[in-house]
């Protein structure tokens, strides 16, 4: 089993606390992406979080001209609100150390808690305001740019 502080440190540099838009709704998620040869750490992190979320695989493909080929990668993503609570439990106990990542996490956490507590009567204006804050915080993050499509 991984040391909790190792997981926090790894995620401080490599994880994305973010969201995506689909139609009129917001999907909140936590994700970590690594090259295929680093698959073991992704498997270990998923096991650490009690196997919540899913692992996806990216095959090598020709990308945009500026970027060339995208390498095979493995991507751990947690999207279900009840599973995101497990992620929150960890980072509330073992705080992220970088200021930018901590600020992004706290806004992301508000989004998860709000959506959880208002599951049937979500005010999307409130979520939208939090999403805009999170976008500003994530816009300069290397981890966010890796996961942004």
N, C-alpha and C positions, 0 to 999 in steps of 0.2 A: 504494500500500500504506500502511496506517495505521501510525503510529508506535506501537511496543509500549507506551510509557508512556501514550500517549493511551488505548489500549485498557484498560489497567489503571485509569486514572483514571475512565473512563466506567463500567467495571464496578464500581468501588468505590462508585459512587452508584446504579447502575441494575440490576446483576445479582443473581441469586438463586442461591446455592449451597445446594441443598436436596434433598429426597426426597419421594416419595409412597408411600403404602401401597396395595397391591392384594392383597387376600386375606391370605395369610401371608407375602408377600414385600415387600421394599423396593426401589423403583426410585429410583436416585440420578440427579440431573440438575443441569445448569447451564442457566440461562435468562436471557434479556434481553427485556423487552417495551417497546415504544414505540408511540406513536400512529402511524397509517398515514402521516401526512405526514412522519414521520422514518424511513421505510422504508430510505432509502439507507444510514443508519448501520448498520442491522441487516444489510443485504446486505454492507456493507464488513467488519463484524466476522466474519461467517461466512466470507468470503473470507480474512480474516486468519488464521483458524483452519483453513485448508486445506479449507474446505467440509465439515467434519464437522458432524453434526447436521442439523436440518431447520428450515425456516421455516414457521410456521403463521399463518393470518390470522383475525382476529376481526372479524365484521361488527357494525355498529351494532345494538344490541338494547335493549329495555326491560329494565332491571334491577330491583333491589329499590327500593322506594319511596324510601328514604333516599338512594339513589345516582343515581336517574334513569336516563338513557340511558348505555350504555357506548359509547364512541366506537370507530370502526374502529381496529384495532390490528394490529401485526405482532409476532410472538413467535418468537424464536430459541431453540431448545432442543436440548441435546445430552444423550443418555441412554445410549448404548452405552459400556460400560466402556472398551473399547479407544480410543474417541474421547475420552472424558473424560480420558484420559492426556495428550492434546494440550493440553487446558485446564490441567492440572496443570503441564505443562512450562513454559507461559507464566507462570503466577502464581508458580511457584517461582523463576523468573529475574527477573520484574518484580513485586515484592511489592506487595500491596494496602497502602494507607497508613492507612486508618482502622482503629482498634483493633478495633471490633466486627466489621467485615467480615473482617479478618484472622483473628480468633478463629474465626468461623464457617467460613471457608475451611479452616483447619487441621483442624477436626473433620471437615468434609466430605471433605477429602483423605484422612484416615484411613479413612473409609468406602469410598471408591473403591479405595484400595490394598488394603484388607482383602478386599473383594469380588473384586478382580482376582486376588489371590494365593490365595484359597480358593474359587475358582469352583465346584468340584465338592463341596466340603465346608464350606459356609458355616455358621457357628454364628450363628443369627439372634439369640441373646441378646446376643452381642457387638455386632452391628449395631444392635440395639434400644437398647442402652446409648448408643452413639454418636448414634443418631437422637434420643434424649431430650436429650442435651447440645446437639445442633444446634438442636432446637426451642426450647430455652431461649434460645440465642443469637440466633436469628432472630425470636423473638416480638416484639421491639421494632423490627425493621427495616422501614422503609417499603417497600423492594424486595420483601421477603418477603410483606408484606400485599397488595401489588399482584398477586402470583402465586398467592396462597392461594385455594382455592376452598372 
